[in-house]
Amino acid sequence: MDGFDVRYGLTTPNVLEARVNRAMAESAKTTVAVCDSSKFGRRCLSLIIPTSFVDETITDRNISKGDLQALREADVEVTLV
C-alpha cells in the first residue's frame, strides 16, 4: 500500500495492484496491514480495502496519536514496533 487513510482505507496509485491485493484480502481469514507511519494520512487513486477489512496493523511508534486512536476505535488490533 502507498497510503492508509484510517477513515477511508488502504490505497495505491496502481489500479491493477489494488485489484490483486483486494482479492487476496477478501480470500484471507485474517488481514494484516504492515506499513511504516509515513503511510498514514495519505490517500491514493485506488482503494485496496476499507479499514473495516483490516484485522491488525503493524507499524512503527511514530504513528500519530489520532491515527492510532482511530484504528483502535475501528476495532483494528495495533502492534507497534
PyMOL Python script that loads the backbone (N, CA, C, O; Angstrom):
from pymol import cmd

cmd.read_pdbstr("""\
ATOM      1  N   MET A   1       0.830  -1.173   0.000  1.00  0.00           N
ATOM      2  CA  MET A   1       0.000   0.000   0.000  1.00  0.00           C
ATOM      3  C   MET A   1       0.877   1.238   0.000  1.00  0.00           C
ATOM      4  O   MET A   1       2.010   1.220   0.480  1.00  0.00           O
ATOM      5  N   ASP A   2       0.345   2.284  -0.533  1.00  0.00           N
ATOM      6  CA  ASP A   2       1.078   3.551  -0.556  1.00  0.00           C
ATOM      7  C   ASP A   2       0.440   4.572   0.380  1.00  0.00           C
ATOM      8  O   ASP A   2       1.065   5.568   0.743  1.00  0.00           O
ATOM      9  N   GLY A   3      -0.790   4.321   0.763  1.00  0.00           N
ATOM     10  CA  GLY A   3      -1.479   5.221   1.671  1.00  0.00           C
ATOM     11  C   GLY A   3      -2.447   4.468   2.560  1.00  0.00           C
ATOM     12  O   GLY A   3      -3.022   3.453   2.166  1.00  0.00           O
ATOM     13  N   PHE A   4      -2.616   4.989   3.779  1.00  0.00           N
ATOM     14  CA  PHE A   4      -3.572   4.404   4.713  1.00  0.00           C
ATOM     15  C   PHE A   4      -4.280   5.551   5.413  1.00  0.00           C
ATOM     16  O   PHE A   4      -3.803   6.082   6.416  1.00  0.00           O
ATOM     17  N   ASP A   5      -5.421   5.918   4.864  1.00  0.00           N
ATOM     18  CA  ASP A   5      -6.299   6.899   5.489  1.00  0.00           C
ATOM     19  C   ASP A   5      -7.254   6.086   6.353  1.00  0.00           C
ATOM     20  O   ASP A   5      -8.117   5.382   5.828  1.00  0.00           O
ATOM     21  N   VAL A   6      -7.111   6.173   7.656  1.00  0.00           N
ATOM     22  CA  VAL A   6      -7.855   5.297   8.566  1.00  0.00           C
ATOM     23  C   VAL A   6      -9.359   5.412   8.360  1.00  0.00           C
ATOM     24  O   VAL A   6     -10.072   4.426   8.549  1.00  0.00           O
ATOM     25  N   ARG A   7      -9.853   6.555   7.988  1.00  0.00           N
ATOM     26  CA  ARG A   7     -11.295   6.724   7.783  1.00  0.00           C
ATOM     27  C   ARG A   7     -11.751   6.228   6.412  1.00  0.00           C
ATOM     28  O   ARG A   7     -12.952   6.098   6.175  1.00  0.00           O
ATOM     29  N   TYR A   8     -10.805   5.949   5.502  1.00  0.00           N
ATOM     30  CA  TYR A   8     -11.128   5.523   4.141  1.00  0.00           C
ATOM     31  C   TYR A   8     -10.648   4.096   3.865  1.00  0.00           C
ATOM     32  O   TYR A   8     -11.437   3.235   3.478  1.00  0.00           O
ATOM     33  N   GLY A   9      -9.361   3.856   4.065  1.00  0.00           N
ATOM     34  CA  GLY A   9      -8.822   2.526   3.845  1.00  0.00           C
ATOM     35  C   GLY A   9      -7.423   2.545   3.275  1.00  0.00           C
ATOM     36  O   GLY A   9      -6.748   3.574   3.269  1.00  0.00           O
ATOM     37  N   LEU A  10      -6.995   1.381   2.791  1.00  0.00           N
ATOM     38  CA  LEU A  10      -5.665   1.208   2.222  1.00  0.00           C
ATOM     39  C   LEU A  10      -5.733   1.518   0.736  1.00  0.00           C
ATOM     40  O   LEU A  10      -6.651   1.070   0.049  1.00  0.00           O
ATOM     41  N   THR A  11      -4.767   2.282   0.235  1.00  0.00           N
ATOM     42  CA  THR A  11      -4.808   2.706  -1.154  1.00  0.00           C
ATOM     43  C   THR A  11      -3.453   2.566  -1.838  1.00  0.00           C
ATOM     44  O   THR A  11      -2.414   2.427  -1.194  1.00  0.00           O
ATOM     45  N   THR A  12      -3.505   2.609  -3.166  1.00  0.00           N
ATOM     46  CA  THR A  12      -2.316   2.575  -4.010  1.00  0.00           C
ATOM     47  C   THR A  12      -2.620   3.360  -5.283  1.00  0.00           C
ATOM     48  O   THR A  12      -3.784   3.480  -5.665  1.00  0.00           O
ATOM     49  N   PRO A  13      -1.599   3.895  -5.945  1.00  0.00           N
ATOM     50  CA  PRO A  13      -1.858   4.577  -7.206  1.00  0.00           C
ATOM     51  C   PRO A  13      -2.073   3.606  -8.371  1.00  0.00           C
ATOM     52  O   PRO A  13      -2.516   4.022  -9.442  1.00  0.00           O
ATOM     53  N   ASN A  14      -1.764   2.313  -8.176  1.00  0.00           N
ATOM     54  CA  ASN A  14      -1.825   1.326  -9.241  1.00  0.00           C
ATOM     55  C   ASN A  14      -3.149   0.558  -9.193  1.00  0.00           C
ATOM     56  O   ASN A  14      -3.400  -0.184  -8.243  1.00  0.00           O
ATOM     57  N   VAL A  15      -3.987   0.731 -10.204  1.00  0.00           N
ATOM     58  CA  VAL A  15      -5.308   0.106 -10.234  1.00  0.00           C
ATOM     59  C   VAL A  15      -5.207  -1.420 -10.243  1.00  0.00           C
ATOM     60  O   VAL A  15      -5.960  -2.090  -9.536  1.00  0.00           O
ATOM     61  N   LEU A  16      -4.297  -1.972 -11.026  1.00  0.00           N
ATOM     62  CA  LEU A  16      -4.156  -3.428 -11.093  1.00  0.00           C
ATOM     63  C   LEU A  16      -3.650  -4.009  -9.778  1.00  0.00           C
ATOM     64  O   LEU A  16      -4.113  -5.061  -9.339  1.00  0.00           O
ATOM     65  N   GLU A  17      -2.706  -3.325  -9.156  1.00  0.00           N
ATOM     66  CA  GLU A  17      -2.209  -3.769  -7.855  1.00  0.00           C
ATOM     67  C   GLU A  17      -3.338  -3.763  -6.826  1.00  0.00           C
ATOM     68  O   GLU A  17      -3.435  -4.677  -6.007  1.00  0.00           O
ATOM     69  N   ALA A  18      -4.181  -2.749  -6.865  1.00  0.00           N
ATOM     70  CA  ALA A  18      -5.304  -2.666  -5.930  1.00  0.00           C
ATOM     71  C   ALA A  18      -6.236  -3.864  -6.103  1.00  0.00           C
ATOM     72  O   ALA A  18      -6.708  -4.430  -5.117  1.00  0.00           O
ATOM     73  N   ARG A  19      -6.502  -4.249  -7.343  1.00  0.00           N
ATOM     74  CA  ARG A  19      -7.395  -5.385  -7.600  1.00  0.00           C
ATOM     75  C   ARG A  19      -6.816  -6.693  -7.065  1.00  0.00           C
ATOM     76  O   ARG A  19      -7.525  -7.483  -6.442  1.00  0.00           O
ATOM     77  N   VAL A  20      -5.531  -6.915  -7.310  1.00  0.00           N
ATOM     78  CA  VAL A  20      -4.886  -8.143  -6.836  1.00  0.00           C
ATOM     79  C   VAL A  20      -4.860  -8.171  -5.308  1.00  0.00           C
ATOM     80  O   VAL A  20      -5.203  -9.182  -4.696  1.00  0.00           O
ATOM     81  N   ASN A  21      -4.454  -7.066  -4.700  1.00  0.00           N
ATOM     82  CA  ASN A  21      -4.393  -7.004  -3.238  1.00  0.00           C
ATOM     83  C   ASN A  21      -5.773  -7.162  -2.613  1.00  0.00           C
ATOM     84  O   ASN A  21      -5.911  -7.799  -1.569  1.00  0.00           O
ATOM     85  N   ARG A  22      -6.792  -6.586  -3.243  1.00  0.00           N
ATOM     86  CA  ARG A  22      -8.160  -6.714  -2.734  1.00  0.00           C
ATOM     87  C   ARG A  22      -8.601  -8.178  -2.778  1.00  0.00           C
ATOM     88  O   ARG A  22      -9.203  -8.672  -1.825  1.00  0.00           O
ATOM     89  N   ALA A  23      -8.309  -8.860  -3.862  1.00  0.00           N
ATOM     90  CA  ALA A  23      -8.684 -10.275  -3.988  1.00  0.00           C
ATOM     91  C   ALA A  23      -8.009 -11.109  -2.909  1.00  0.00           C
ATOM     92  O   ALA A  23      -8.633 -11.993  -2.322  1.00  0.00           O
ATOM     93  N   MET A  24      -6.745 -10.834  -2.649  1.00  0.00           N
ATOM     94  CA  MET A  24      -6.042 -11.573  -1.590  1.00  0.00           C
ATOM     95  C   MET A  24      -6.671 -11.307  -0.228  1.00  0.00           C
ATOM     96  O   MET A  24      -6.880 -12.237   0.552  1.00  0.00           O
ATOM     97  N   ALA A  25      -6.972 -10.053   0.060  1.00  0.00           N
ATOM     98  CA  ALA A  25      -7.557  -9.701   1.360  1.00  0.00           C
ATOM     99  C   ALA A  25      -8.941 -10.315   1.527  1.00  0.00           C
ATOM    100  O   ALA A  25      -9.294 -10.771   2.614  1.00  0.00           O
ATOM    101  N   GLU A  26      -9.720 -10.326   0.459  1.00  0.00           N
ATOM    102  CA  GLU A  26     -11.076 -10.871   0.548  1.00  0.00           C
ATOM    103  C   GLU A  26     -11.077 -12.383   0.742  1.00  0.00           C
ATOM    104  O   GLU A  26     -12.029 -12.931   1.297  1.00  0.00           O
ATOM    105  N   SER A  27     -10.027 -13.063   0.294  1.00  0.00           N
ATOM    106  CA  SER A  27      -9.979 -14.515   0.437  1.00  0.00           C
ATOM    107  C   SER A  27      -9.254 -14.959   1.711  1.00  0.00           C
ATOM    108  O   SER A  27      -9.266 -16.142   2.052  1.00  0.00           O
ATOM    109  N   ALA A  28      -8.629 -14.022   2.406  1.00  0.00           N
ATOM    110  CA  ALA A  28      -7.867 -14.350   3.614  1.00  0.00           C
ATOM    111  C   ALA A  28      -8.782 -14.467   4.835  1.00  0.00           C
ATOM    112  O   ALA A  28      -9.830 -13.826   4.908  1.00  0.00           O
ATOM    113  N   LYS A  29      -8.367 -15.291   5.782  1.00  0.00           N
ATOM    114  CA  LYS A  29      -9.085 -15.383   7.050  1.00  0.00           C
ATOM    115  C   LYS A  29      -8.781 -14.175   7.926  1.00  0.00           C
ATOM    116  O   LYS A  29      -9.645 -13.691   8.658  1.00  0.00           O
ATOM    117  N   THR A  30      -7.556 -13.699   7.844  1.00  0.00           N
ATOM    118  CA  THR A  30      -7.108 -12.559   8.639  1.00  0.00           C
ATOM    119  C   THR A  30      -6.337 -11.621   7.727  1.00  0.00           C
ATOM    120  O   THR A  30      -5.517 -12.063   6.922  1.00  0.00           O
ATOM    121  N   THR A  31      -6.599 -10.330   7.851  1.00  0.00           N
ATOM    122  CA  THR A  31      -5.894  -9.344   7.047  1.00  0.00           C
ATOM    123  C   THR A  31      -5.039  -8.476   7.957  1.00  0.00           C
ATOM    124  O   THR A  31      -5.544  -7.826   8.873  1.00  0.00           O
ATOM    125  N   VAL A  32      -3.732  -8.474   7.691  1.00  0.00           N
ATOM    126  CA  VAL A  32      -2.780  -7.706   8.474  1.00  0.00           C
ATOM    127  C   VAL A  32      -2.131  -6.678   7.553  1.00  0.00           C
ATOM    128  O   VAL A  32      -1.545  -7.033   6.530  1.00  0.00           O
ATOM    129  N   ALA A  33      -2.237  -5.423   7.917  1.00  0.00           N
ATOM    130  CA  ALA A  33      -1.581  -4.347   7.166  1.00  0.00           C
ATOM    131  C   ALA A  33      -0.256  -4.037   7.847  1.00  0.00           C
ATOM    132  O   ALA A  33      -0.219  -3.758   9.046  1.00  0.00           O
ATOM    133  N   VAL A  34       0.827  -4.085   7.088  1.00  0.00           N
ATOM    134  CA  VAL A  34       2.157  -3.783   7.610  1.00  0.00           C
ATOM    135  C   VAL A  34       2.674  -2.568   6.866  1.00  0.00           C
ATOM    136  O   VAL A  34       2.864  -2.610   5.650  1.00  0.00           O
ATOM    137  N   CYS A  35       2.901  -1.487   7.595  1.00  0.00           N
ATOM    138  CA  CYS A  35       3.380  -0.263   6.950  1.00  0.00           C
ATOM    139  C   CYS A  35       4.046   0.636   7.978  1.00  0.00           C
ATOM    140  O   CYS A  35       3.769   0.556   9.175  1.00  0.00           O
ATOM    141  N   ASP A  36       4.930   1.493   7.483  1.00  0.00           N
ATOM    142  CA  ASP A  36       5.536   2.456   8.399  1.00  0.00           C
ATOM    143  C   ASP A  36       4.578   3.639   8.567  1.00  0.00           C
ATOM    144  O   ASP A  36       3.640   3.813   7.790  1.00  0.00           O
ATOM    145  N   SER A  37       4.829   4.422   9.569  1.00  0.00           N
ATOM    146  CA  SER A  37       3.911   5.509   9.936  1.00  0.00           C
ATOM    147  C   SER A  37       3.764   6.576   8.860  1.00  0.00           C
ATOM    148  O   SER A  37       2.792   7.330   8.885  1.00  0.00           O
ATOM    149  N   SER A  38       4.693   6.664   7.921  1.00  0.00           N
ATOM    150  CA  SER A  38       4.595   7.682   6.870  1.00  0.00           C
ATOM    151  C   SER A  38       3.434   7.430   5.915  1.00  0.00           C
ATOM    152  O   SER A  38       3.045   8.335   5.177  1.00  0.00           O
ATOM    153  N   LYS A  39       2.877   6.233   5.910  1.00  0.00           N
ATOM    154  CA  LYS A  39       1.760   5.907   5.016  1.00  0.00           C
ATOM    155  C   LYS A  39       0.426   6.435   5.545  1.00  0.00           C
ATOM    156  O   LYS A  39      -0.525   6.588   4.778  1.00  0.00           O
ATOM    157  N   PHE A  40       0.351   6.712   6.835  1.00  0.00           N
ATOM    158  CA  PHE A  40      -0.913   7.161   7.428  1.00  0.00           C
ATOM    159  C   PHE A  40      -1.226   8.595   7.029  1.00  0.00           C
ATOM    160  O   PHE A  40      -0.337   9.440   6.918  1.00  0.00           O
ATOM    161  N   GLY A  41      -2.506   8.846   6.818  1.00  0.00           N
ATOM    162  CA  GLY A  41      -2.944  10.175   6.426  1.00  0.00           C
ATOM    163  C   GLY A  41      -2.805  10.435   4.936  1.00  0.00           C
ATOM    164  O   GLY A  41      -3.076  11.541   4.470  1.00  0.00           O
ATOM    165  N   ARG A  42      -2.384   9.422   4.187  1.00  0.00           N
ATOM    166  CA  ARG A  42      -2.227   9.549   2.740  1.00  0.00           C
ATOM    167  C   ARG A  42      -3.324   8.754   2.044  1.00  0.00           C
ATOM    168  O   ARG A  42      -3.721   7.684   2.507  1.00  0.00           O
ATOM    169  N   ARG A  43      -3.807   9.290   0.926  1.00  0.00           N
ATOM    170  CA  ARG A  43      -4.813   8.602   0.133  1.00  0.00           C
ATOM    171  C   ARG A  43      -4.384   8.653  -1.332  1.00  0.00           C
ATOM    172  O   ARG A  43      -4.055   9.716  -1.857  1.00  0.00           O
ATOM    173  N   CYS A  44      -4.393   7.506  -1.973  1.00  0.00           N
ATOM    174  CA  CYS A  44      -4.004   7.405  -3.375  1.00  0.00           C
ATOM    175  C   CYS A  44      -5.226   7.082  -4.234  1.00  0.00           C
ATOM    176  O   CYS A  44      -6.339   6.951  -3.725  1.00  0.00           O
ATOM    177  N   LEU A  45      -5.005   6.957  -5.526  1.00  0.00           N
ATOM    178  CA  LEU A  45      -6.065   6.784  -6.512  1.00  0.00           C
ATOM    179  C   LEU A  45      -6.980   5.582  -6.267  1.00  0.00           C
ATOM    180  O   LEU A  45      -8.202   5.717  -6.320  1.00  0.00           O
ATOM    181  N   SER A  46      -6.406   4.424  -6.003  1.00  0.00           N
ATOM    182  CA  SER A  46      -7.185   3.180  -5.983  1.00  0.00           C
ATOM    183  C   SER A  46      -7.321   2.604  -4.580  1.00  0.00           C
ATOM    184  O   SER A  46      -6.330   2.385  -3.884  1.00  0.00           O
ATOM    185  N   LEU A  47      -8.549   2.364  -4.184  1.00  0.00           N
ATOM    186  CA  LEU A  47      -8.823   1.738  -2.892  1.00  0.00           C
ATOM    187  C   LEU A  47      -8.517   0.251  -2.975  1.00  0.00           C
ATOM    188  O   LEU A  47      -9.015  -0.441  -3.863  1.00  0.00           O
ATOM    189  N   ILE A  48      -7.707  -0.238  -2.059  1.00  0.00           N
ATOM    190  CA  ILE A  48      -7.448  -1.677  -1.952  1.00  0.00           C
ATOM    191  C   ILE A  48      -8.567  -2.293  -1.124  1.00  0.00           C
ATOM    192  O   ILE A  48      -9.327  -3.125  -1.618  1.00  0.00           O
ATOM    193  N   ILE A  49      -8.666  -1.883   0.130  1.00  0.00           N
ATOM    194  CA  ILE A  49      -9.745  -2.333   1.009  1.00  0.00           C
ATOM    195  C   ILE A  49     -10.048  -1.224   2.003  1.00  0.00           C
ATOM    196  O   ILE A  49      -9.170  -0.431   2.342  1.00  0.00           O
ATOM    197  N   PRO A  50     -11.292  -1.168   2.472  1.00  0.00           N
ATOM    198  CA  PRO A  50     -11.604  -0.219   3.540  1.00  0.00           C
ATOM    199  C   PRO A  50     -10.997  -0.687   4.862  1.00  0.00           C
ATOM    200  O   PRO A  50     -10.673  -1.864   5.017  1.00  0.00           O
ATOM    201  N   THR A  51     -10.850   0.204   5.780  1.00  0.00           N
ATOM    202  CA  THR A  51     -10.277  -0.115   7.083  1.00  0.00           C
ATOM    203  C   THR A  51     -11.056  -1.221   7.787  1.00  0.00           C
ATOM    204  O   THR A  51     -10.474  -1.983   8.560  1.00  0.00           O
ATOM    205  N   SER A  52     -12.337  -1.322   7.541  1.00  0.00           N
ATOM    206  CA  SER A  52     -13.159  -2.349   8.194  1.00  0.00           C
ATOM    207  C   SER A  52     -12.725  -3.764   7.827  1.00  0.00           C
ATOM    208  O   SER A  52     -13.092  -4.704   8.531  1.00  0.00           O
ATOM    209  N   PHE A  53     -11.956  -3.954   6.749  1.00  0.00           N
ATOM    210  CA  PHE A  53     -11.460  -5.267   6.351  1.00  0.00           C
ATOM    211  C   PHE A  53     -10.164  -5.634   7.075  1.00  0.00           C
ATOM    212  O   PHE A  53      -9.729  -6.784   7.011  1.00  0.00           O
ATOM    213  N   VAL A  54      -9.545  -4.676   7.761  1.00  0.00           N
ATOM    214  CA  VAL A  54      -8.242  -4.889   8.396  1.00  0.00           C
ATOM    215  C   VAL A  54      -8.442  -5.418   9.813  1.00  0.00           C
ATOM    216  O   VAL A  54      -9.150  -4.812  10.618  1.00  0.00           O
ATOM    217  N   ASP A  55      -7.808  -6.560  10.110  1.00  0.00           N
ATOM    218  CA  ASP A  55      -7.882  -7.138  11.446  1.00  0.00           C
ATOM    219  C   ASP A  55      -6.776  -6.616  12.352  1.00  0.00           C
ATOM    220  O   ASP A  55      -6.992  -6.382  13.541  1.00  0.00           O
ATOM    221  N   GLU A  56      -5.586  -6.436  11.776  1.00  0.00           N
ATOM    222  CA  GLU A  56      -4.434  -5.990  12.554  1.00  0.00           C
ATOM    223  C   GLU A  56      -3.557  -5.095  11.692  1.00  0.00           C
ATOM    224  O   GLU A  56      -3.455  -5.280  10.479  1.00  0.00           O
ATOM    225  N   THR A  57      -2.930  -4.128  12.336  1.00  0.00           N
ATOM    226  CA  THR A  57      -1.951  -3.271  11.671  1.00  0.00           C
ATOM    227  C   THR A  57      -0.661  -3.311  12.470  1.00  0.00           C
ATOM    228  O   THR A  57      -0.666  -3.170  13.693  1.00  0.00           O
ATOM    229  N   ILE A  58       0.447  -3.506  11.761  1.00  0.00           N
ATOM    230  CA  ILE A  58       1.769  -3.462  12.371  1.00  0.00           C
ATOM    231  C   ILE A  58       2.471  -2.240  11.804  1.00  0.00           C
ATOM    232  O   ILE A  58       2.616  -2.104  10.589  1.00  0.00           O
ATOM    233  N   THR A  59       2.905  -1.357  12.685  1.00  0.00           N
ATOM    234  CA  THR A  59       3.552  -0.125  12.253  1.00  0.00           C
ATOM    235  C   THR A  59       4.561   0.332  13.299  1.00  0.00           C
ATOM    236  O   THR A  59       4.671  -0.253  14.376  1.00  0.00           O
ATOM    237  N   ASP A  60       5.291   1.381  12.962  1.00  0.00           N
ATOM    238  CA  ASP A  60       6.287   1.891  13.903  1.00  0.00           C
ATOM    239  C   ASP A  60       5.656   2.861  14.899  1.00  0.00           C
ATOM    240  O   ASP A  60       4.511   3.283  14.741  1.00  0.00           O
ATOM    241  N   ARG A  61       6.414   3.196  15.904  1.00  0.00           N
ATOM    242  CA  ARG A  61       5.925   4.015  17.011  1.00  0.00           C
ATOM    243  C   ARG A  61       5.751   5.500  16.665  1.00  0.00           C
ATOM    244  O   ARG A  61       5.351   6.285  17.524  1.00  0.00           O
ATOM    245  N   ASN A  62       6.039   5.887  15.444  1.00  0.00           N
ATOM    246  CA  ASN A  62       5.857   7.284  15.035  1.00  0.00           C
ATOM    247  C   ASN A  62       4.456   7.581  14.525  1.00  0.00           C
ATOM    248  O   ASN A  62       4.187   8.699  14.087  1.00  0.00           O
ATOM    249  N   ILE A  63       3.562   6.609  14.572  1.00  0.00           N
ATOM    250  CA  ILE A  63       2.188   6.836  14.154  1.00  0.00           C
ATOM    251  C   ILE A  63       1.585   7.933  15.034  1.00  0.00           C
ATOM    252  O   ILE A  63       1.859   7.999  16.233  1.00  0.00           O
ATOM    253  N   SER A  64       0.772   8.781  14.435  1.00  0.00           N
ATOM    254  CA  SER A  64       0.167   9.859  15.220  1.00  0.00           C
ATOM    255  C   SER A  64      -0.837   9.290  16.223  1.00  0.00           C
ATOM    256  O   SER A  64      -1.430   8.234  16.003  1.00  0.00           O
ATOM    257  N   LYS A  65      -1.007  10.002  17.306  1.00  0.00           N
ATOM    258  CA  LYS A  65      -1.968   9.563  18.325  1.00  0.00           C
ATOM    259  C   LYS A  65      -3.373   9.489  17.746  1.00  0.00           C
ATOM    260  O   LYS A  65      -4.154   8.609  18.110  1.00  0.00           O
ATOM    261  N   GLY A  66      -3.699  10.421  16.837  1.00  0.00           N
ATOM    262  CA  GLY A  66      -5.019  10.434  16.214  1.00  0.00           C
ATOM    263  C   GLY A  66      -5.274   9.202  15.359  1.00  0.00           C
ATOM    264  O   GLY A  66      -6.347   8.601  15.427  1.00  0.00           O
ATOM    265  N   ASP A  67      -4.276   8.825  14.549  1.00  0.00           N
ATOM    266  CA  ASP A  67      -4.429   7.629  13.720  1.00  0.00           C
ATOM    267  C   ASP A  67      -4.462   6.370  14.570  1.00  0.00           C
ATOM    268  O   ASP A  67      -5.233   5.454  14.286  1.00  0.00           O
ATOM    269  N   LEU A  68      -3.649   6.314  15.592  1.00  0.00           N
ATOM    270  CA  LEU A  68      -3.645   5.169  16.492  1.00  0.00           C
ATOM    271  C   LEU A  68      -5.009   5.014  17.165  1.00  0.00           C
ATOM    272  O   LEU A  68      -5.549   3.910  17.235  1.00  0.00           O
ATOM    273  N   GLN A  69      -5.554   6.102  17.650  1.00  0.00           N
ATOM    274  CA  GLN A  69      -6.866   6.064  18.288  1.00  0.00           C
ATOM    275  C   GLN A  69      -7.945   5.657  17.287  1.00  0.00           C
ATOM    276  O   GLN A  69      -8.825   4.860  17.613  1.00  0.00           O
ATOM    277  N   ALA A  70      -7.882   6.203  16.067  1.00  0.00           N
ATOM    278  CA  ALA A  70      -8.881   5.862  15.048  1.00  0.00           C
ATOM    279  C   ALA A  70      -8.831   4.380  14.687  1.00  0.00           C
ATOM    280  O   ALA A  70      -9.875   3.762  14.476  1.00  0.00           O
ATOM    281  N   LEU A  71      -7.631   3.803  14.613  1.00  0.00           N
ATOM    282  CA  LEU A  71      -7.514   2.368  14.345  1.00  0.00           C
ATOM    283  C   LEU A  71      -8.155   1.562  15.462  1.00  0.00           C
ATOM    284  O   LEU A  71      -8.913   0.627  15.205  1.00  0.00           O
ATOM    285  N   ARG A  72      -7.857   1.918  16.681  1.00  0.00           N
ATOM    286  CA  ARG A  72      -8.420   1.184  17.820  1.00  0.00           C
ATOM    287  C   ARG A  72      -9.934   1.337  17.886  1.00  0.00           C
ATOM    288  O   ARG A  72     -10.638   0.391  18.237  1.00  0.00           O
ATOM    289  N   GLU A  73     -10.438   2.519  17.552  1.00  0.00           N
ATOM    290  CA  GLU A  73     -11.890   2.728  17.533  1.00  0.00           C
ATOM    291  C   GLU A  73     -12.540   1.919  16.419  1.00  0.00           C
ATOM    292  O   GLU A  73     -13.719   1.574  16.512  1.00  0.00           O
ATOM    293  N   ALA A  74     -11.786   1.612  15.367  1.00  0.00           N
ATOM    294  CA  ALA A  74     -12.286   0.788  14.271  1.00  0.00           C
ATOM    295  C   ALA A  74     -12.104  -0.701  14.565  1.00  0.00           C
ATOM    296  O   ALA A  74     -12.299  -1.533  13.679  1.00  0.00           O
ATOM    297  N   ASP A  75     -11.733  -1.042  15.799  1.00  0.00           N
ATOM    298  CA  ASP A  75     -11.529  -2.421  16.237  1.00  0.00           C
ATOM    299  C   ASP A  75     -10.402  -3.124  15.468  1.00  0.00           C
ATOM    300  O   ASP A  75     -10.463  -4.327  15.210  1.00  0.00           O
ATOM    301  N   VAL A  76      -9.373  -2.345  15.110  1.00  0.00           N
ATOM    302  CA  VAL A  76      -8.185  -2.907  14.468  1.00  0.00           C
ATOM    303  C   VAL A  76      -7.130  -3.078  15.551  1.00  0.00           C
ATOM    304  O   VAL A  76      -6.780  -2.124  16.245  1.00  0.00           O
ATOM    305  N   GLU A  77      -6.624  -4.306  15.691  1.00  0.00           N
ATOM    306  CA  GLU A  77      -5.541  -4.554  16.640  1.00  0.00           C
ATOM    307  C   GLU A  77      -4.291  -3.873  16.097  1.00  0.00           C
ATOM    308  O   GLU A  77      -3.999  -3.976  14.905  1.00  0.00           O
ATOM    309  N   VAL A  78      -3.555  -3.181  16.952  1.00  0.00           N
ATOM    310  CA  VAL A  78      -2.365  -2.449  16.526  1.00  0.00           C
ATOM    311  C   VAL A  78      -1.138  -2.986  17.267  1.00  0.00           C
ATOM    312  O   VAL A  78      -1.139  -3.104  18.492  1.00  0.00           O
ATOM    313  N   THR A  79      -0.099  -3.306  16.506  1.00  0.00           N
ATOM    314  CA  THR A  79       1.174  -3.719  17.064  1.00  0.00           C
ATOM    315  C   THR A  79       2.204  -2.686  16.669  1.00  0.00           C
ATOM    316  O   THR A  79       2.444  -2.452  15.485  1.00  0.00           O
ATOM    317  N   LEU A  80       2.818  -2.062  17.678  1.00  0.00           N
ATOM    318  CA  LEU A  80       3.842  -1.059  17.428  1.00  0.00           C
ATOM    319  C   LEU A  80       5.213  -1.699  17.582  1.00  0.00           C
ATOM    320  O   LEU A  80       5.476  -2.420  18.545  1.00  0.00           O
ATOM    321  N   VAL A  81       6.084  -1.420  16.608  1.00  0.00           N
ATOM    322  CA  VAL A  81       7.437  -1.989  16.652  1.00  0.00           C
ATOM    323  C   VAL A  81       8.466  -0.889  16.628  1.00  0.00           C
ATOM    324  O   VAL A  81       9.666  -1.165  16.659  1.00  0.00           O
TER     325      VAL A  81
END
""", "prot")
cmd.dss("prot")
cmd.show_as("cartoon", "prot")
cmd.util.cbc("prot")
cmd.orient("prot")
